[in-house]
């Protein structure tokens, strides 16, 4: 097992978010996660057609998914700078 150590990388870095970032992430996820879970279920059950996938993506954007990605990217970039 020791021969693998030089190749091991942290899969999910232990990142620290500011309280403002954390608050905004929680706010976004409160709206976004239930929507994604509901729509995932509807797509999988056939209740929602995959022809409506673009509307689903827009629904995610309306719930600030792009802002969530932006915050998480900033946190990750900060982690990369410090490691």
C-alpha positions as YAML, in Angstrom:
chain: A
units: angstrom
residues:
- id: 1
  name: UNK
  ca: [0.00, 0.00, 0.00]
- id: 2
  name: UNK
  ca: [2.84, 2.42, 0.74]
- id: 3
  name: UNK
  ca: [3.88, 2.32, -2.90]
- id: 4
  name: UNK
  ca: [0.64, 4.17, -3.78]
- id: 5
  name: UNK
  ca: [1.20, 7.12, -1.44]
- id: 6
  name: UNK
  ca: [3.06, 9.31, -3.94]
- id: 7
  name: UNK
  ca: [0.04, 9.07, -6.26]
- id: 8
  name: UNK
  ca: [-2.74, 9.64, -3.75]
- id: 9
  name: UNK
  ca: [-4.54, 12.93, -3.92]
- id: 10
  name: UNK
  ca: [-7.20, 14.36, -1.69]
- id: 11
  name: UNK
  ca: [-10.49, 13.68, -3.50]
- id: 12
  name: UNK
  ca: [-12.46, 16.31, -1.66]
- id: 13
  name: UNK
  ca: [-10.31, 19.04, -0.17]
- id: 14
  name: UNK
  ca: [-11.02, 20.30, 3.29]
- id: 15
  name: UNK
  ca: [-11.94, 23.86, 2.38]
- id: 16
  name: UNK
  ca: [-12.86, 26.70, 4.68]
- id: 17
  name: UNK
  ca: [-15.66, 29.02, 3.68]
- id: 18
  name: UNK
  ca: [-16.30, 32.45, 5.08]
- id: 19
  name: UNK
  ca: [-19.50, 32.87, 7.07]
- id: 20
  name: UNK
  ca: [-20.88, 34.99, 4.21]
- id: 21
  name: UNK
  ca: [-20.11, 32.28, 1.65]
- id: 22
  name: UNK
  ca: [-21.61, 29.64, 3.89]
- id: 23
  name: UNK
  ca: [-24.79, 31.68, 4.44]
- id: 24
  name: UNK
  ca: [-25.22, 32.33, 0.72]
- id: 25
  name: UNK
  ca: [-24.56, 28.69, -0.17]
- id: 26
  name: UNK
  ca: [-27.16, 27.55, 2.38]
- id: 27
  name: UNK
  ca: [-29.68, 30.04, 1.05]
- id: 28
  name: UNK
  ca: [-29.20, 28.90, -2.55]
- id: 29
  name: UNK
  ca: [-29.26, 25.21, -1.66]
- id: 30
  name: UNK
  ca: [-32.50, 25.65, 0.27]
- id: 31
  name: UNK
  ca: [-34.22, 26.59, -2.99]
- id: 32
  name: UNK
  ca: [-32.18, 24.56, -5.46]
- id: 33
  name: UNK
  ca: [-31.91, 21.10, -3.88]
- id: 34
  name: UNK
  ca: [-35.65, 20.38, -3.54]
- id: 35
  name: UNK
  ca: [-36.22, 21.51, -7.13]
- id: 36
  name: UNK
  ca: [-33.43, 19.30, -8.47]
- id: 37
  name: UNK
  ca: [-34.65, 16.28, -6.47]
- id: 38
  name: UNK
  ca: [-38.23, 16.79, -7.61]
- id: 39
  name: UNK
  ca: [-37.29, 17.19, -11.25]
- id: 40
  name: UNK
  ca: [-34.86, 14.27, -11.11]
- id: 41
  name: UNK
  ca: [-37.72, 12.09, -9.88]
- id: 42
  name: UNK
  ca: [-40.06, 13.41, -12.56]
- id: 43
  name: UNK
  ca: [-37.53, 12.76, -15.33]
- id: 44
  name: UNK
  ca: [-36.75, 9.27, -14.06]
- id: 45
  name: UNK
  ca: [-40.41, 8.29, -13.68]
- id: 46
  name: UNK
  ca: [-41.30, 9.61, -17.13]
- id: 47
  name: UNK
  ca: [-43.66, 12.20, -15.65]
- id: 48
  name: UNK
  ca: [-41.46, 14.90, -17.22]
- id: 49
  name: UNK
  ca: [-40.17, 14.55, -20.77]
- id: 50
  name: UNK
  ca: [-36.48, 14.99, -21.44]
- id: 51
  name: UNK
  ca: [-37.63, 17.38, -24.15]
- id: 52
  name: UNK
  ca: [-38.12, 19.79, -21.25]
- id: 53
  name: UNK
  ca: [-34.54, 19.50, -20.01]
- id: 54
  name: UNK
  ca: [-33.67, 23.02, -21.15]
- id: 55
  name: UNK
  ca: [-36.51, 24.33, -18.98]
- id: 56
  name: UNK
  ca: [-35.09, 22.34, -16.06]
- id: 57
  name: UNK
  ca: [-31.67, 23.94, -16.61]
- id: 58
  name: UNK
  ca: [-33.31, 27.37, -16.71]
- id: 59
  name: UNK
  ca: [-35.14, 26.51, -13.49]
- id: 60
  name: UNK
  ca: [-31.77, 25.75, -11.88]
- id: 61
  name: UNK
  ca: [-30.40, 29.06, -13.12]
- id: 62
  name: UNK
  ca: [-33.48, 30.85, -11.79]
- id: 63
  name: UNK
  ca: [-32.64, 29.33, -8.41]
- id: 64
  name: UNK
  ca: [-29.10, 30.78, -8.61]
- id: 65
  name: UNK
  ca: [-27.19, 27.62, -9.52]
- id: 66
  name: UNK
  ca: [-24.65, 29.70, -11.42]
- id: 67
  name: UNK
  ca: [-23.98, 31.81, -8.34]
- id: 68
  name: UNK
  ca: [-23.51, 28.62, -6.30]
- id: 69
  name: UNK
  ca: [-20.95, 27.39, -8.83]
- id: 70
  name: UNK
  ca: [-19.19, 30.75, -8.72]
- id: 71
  name: UNK
  ca: [-18.91, 30.71, -4.91]
- id: 72
  name: UNK
  ca: [-17.69, 27.14, -4.81]
- id: 73
  name: UNK
  ca: [-15.11, 27.88, -7.51]
- id: 74
  name: UNK
  ca: [-13.82, 30.85, -5.49]
- id: 75
  name: UNK
  ca: [-13.53, 28.67, -2.39]
- id: 76
  name: UNK
  ca: [-11.69, 25.97, -4.34]
- id: 77
  name: UNK
  ca: [-9.36, 28.49, -6.00]
- id: 78
  name: UNK
  ca: [-8.53, 29.92, -2.59]
- id: 79
  name: UNK
  ca: [-7.78, 26.41, -1.33]
- id: 80
  name: UNK
  ca: [-5.48, 25.75, -4.33]
- id: 81
  name: UNK
  ca: [-3.60, 28.99, -3.64]
- id: 82
  name: UNK
  ca: [-2.99, 27.98, -0.02]
- id: 83
  name: UNK
  ca: [-1.89, 24.39, -0.66]
...
